[in-house]
Amino acid sequence: MGNRGQVNYSAAKAGIIGATKALAVELASRKITVNCVAPGLIETDMIEPHVLEHAMQLIPAQRMGQPEEVAALVAFLMSDDAAYITRQVISVNGGMVG
């Protein structure tokens, strides 16, 4: 769910998730997998310091994720080892709640 002032973000995210699930069903017979990666707080220049203190209270892992951790999941999902994983939304968020 989104926060106040983020109706557009929430709607777009719901659309991506819906498209992922529908496309996965459509393409499964062709052995094509479709998944959605949902990163939480990832340590990039986009994170504003004033947001960080509150956000860290919501992350049980007590740290932000690294871009390489998201990339590692994407690489795995593209590998033959993930050939039976499809129609999933996978969060990379340190257990973030809220």
N, C-alpha and C positions, 0 to 999 in steps of 0.2 A: 504494500500500500504506500501511497505517496504522502507527502506532507502538504501543509497549506501552501498555496501558490505554485503547486507542481502538478496541476491537472494535466497539462500537456505532456509532461514527462511520464506520468503514470499511464496515460492513454497510449503513448508511443511504446512503452515497455510491454504493456498488455498485448498490443498488436504484434510485436516481435515474438512474444511467447506463443501466441496463437498461430502465427505463421509458421513458426518452428515445428509445432506439433502437427499441423495439417500437412506441411511439406514432407515431414518424416514419413507419414502414412502413405502419401502419394509416391514417394521415391523408394520405399523399402523393397519393393519387388525388383528393383534394378540394383539392389545391393548398395544403395547410397544412403549414408546415415546423415541425419540432420540434428544438431544439438545447439543449445544456447548456453553461452558462458556468461555468467552474471557476476562481474567483479564487485567487491565491496570497496572499502577504502584502500586504494593502492597508492604507494608513495611516489607521487609525481609532482610536478610544479603546479598542478591544478588545485592541490589541497591548500586551503587557506588556513594559516595558523590559528585564527580565532575559532574555527570550526573543530579543530583537532582535539582540543581538551574535552569537549562534550562527547565527541565521537568515540574517543578512547574508552569512555565509560561503558559503551555499548558493545565493545569487542572483548570477549573472554580471552582471546589470545594476547591481549594487551600490546598489540603492535599493528602497524599497517602492513598490508601485503606488498610484495615486490613485483614489479612488472614481469620479472623472470618466472615467478610462480604462476601467473596467468598464462604466459607463453608455454610453460611446460604442460599445463593442462590441454591447451589447444593442440600442441604437438602430439600428445598422447591420443586425443580424440581423432586425430588425422591418421594415426598408425593402424596397422592391421590388428594390433592387440585390442583395439576398441571397436572392432567390426560389429559387435552385437549391442553396442550402446547407441541408441537412437531415441529421438523424441524426448530428450531430457533437458531440463534447465539445471545447470550445475553452478552453484555459488562458490566463489573463492573469496571468503569474507572473514576468516578467523572466528567463525561462530557468531557473527554479529547478530544482536537481537534488537528488535524495535524498528 
